[in-house]
Amino acid sequence: MHTSRPLITIENPEWINRIALLFKKMDRSYAEASEAGEFSCTGCQENCCLSLFYHHTLLELLYLREGLNSLSEETLNTVTFRAQEAVPRLHRRAEDETLEKIPCPLMEEGQCLLYTHRPMVCRLHGVAHFLERPDGSVLKGPGCSRYEETAADNRPLNRTPLYKEMAHLEKTLRQETGFTDRLKLTIAEMILL
Ligand code: SF4
């Protein structure tokens, strides 16, 4: 039986819309960059849903929980069981005690059960990108190996405006809720919280 307790309570329902709008912008930016490079993840063996990723914002946790609350009791119990199994294996993976690929608990036959509510990394991973830092330096990312090998036209995605908006919303949400904890969570840990 899934028995999560709310980390915090969000009084203002407007937050879900704000997060949804930002994620829609991310999806549009990703679509533009992947179309420019004629790039797709379809059929890729290096599926990022088998990789170890951490998520750091209350926004992403809140939105994923919104998605979890929409699942049927049966499906929620299934992903909860998978998450309980995955957490110790992910810890060993993080300590390089194993190199095994650990599927995300939300992955079902290669598809994401909460695609609409998936976090930022899941939305932006894969294409080449850059980030303009406040000090004027630029952080560049080549994209995943498949992108590097197959992308027809390397038009990197500018993560700067997306990160800026994410940081602003996160700061506002934390001020509004008084939540101050640092977050570094895998999807499995987010499910079990
Ligand atoms: S949340 Fe969805 S897209 Fe992200 S790793 Fe899990 S299954 Fe993949």
Residues whose N, C-alpha, C, O or C-beta is under 5 A from the ligand:
A	BS01	SF4	C48 C49 C104 L106 M107 Q111 C112 R118 C122 I187
